[in-house]
Amino acid sequence: MTVKTTVLANGEIRTAYPPNGADPGAITNPPAPPAPSGSPLGNPPRYSHPDVGGDESWTWRGNKGGRDIEMVIDANGKETRTDHGPFKK
């Protein structure tokens, strides 16, 4: 079996699921809806897709004002921010 993967610019490797009927032997990620407005373009949030067991939330973690901030937007649009302390590269 051949598994197709995508390597993002930041080095993250993503595999794909479920099987793609248009390309037998390959698996692809189901499409995500558009990212929430105000999402950083250089470090986009991750979508937790329900087709692969996710809860439809968006998660972003990165540097905001020198702080390591994690932001989660749940399926109902509720935002939860967690400050993990000073941002370290």
N, C-alpha and C positions, 0 to 999 in steps of 0.2 A: 504494500500500500504506500502511496505517496502522500505525504502531508505537506501542504503548502503553509509557509509561515511568512510573516511580515516583520522586518526589523525596522523599528522606528529610528529617527535621527538621534534619539537619546540612548540608543542601544537596547531598548526594551524589545523583547521578542514576543510576538503574538501568534498563537495558533488559531485555527479557524474551526468553527463548529456551527451548525450541523452540516451533513453532507450536501454537496452542491450537485443537483441533478443535471445542470448544464455542463458540468465538467467532471465526469465520473472519476472516482479515485481522489478527488480533491474535496476539501472541506472549507467552508467559508463562514465568516462571521455574519450573523444576521445584521441588517442595517440598524443603526441607532437613530433616534430622532435628533433634530437639531439641538446643539448644546444650549444651555441657558444663556440668556442675554447677559453681557458683561463678563463672559468667560475669557480668560487670558488666551490669546491666540498662540503665543509661543509655548505654552504648557497647557494644552486643553484638558478638560476634566474627563474622567473615565465614566462610562455608562455601564450600569449593572443590568444587563439585558435579561428579561424574564424568560426568553426562549432557551436560555442556558442556565437557568436556576437563579437568576438575579432578582433583585427587588425593585427594579426601575429607578434606582437612585443614581445621582451624579456625585462623584467624589473628585476633589481637587486638593492637592497639597503642595505647598511651595512657599517661597519667600514673599512676604508682604510687610513692607516697612521694617525689614531686618528681623522679622519674627517668622518662625516655622509654623505656618497656619494650615490647618486641614479644614476644608469646608465640604459638608455633605448636604445635598438637596434631595429630600426623599420624594417619593412618587406623588405626594400631596403638595409639594412645593415648599415644605418647611425647611428652613436653613438651620444647620447646626455648625458652629465654628468652634474649633479646638485649637488653643495656642500651645504648641509643643516647646516653647522657649525660644532662645535666640537661634536664628537661622545659621546653620553650619554647612558649608559646601562640601 
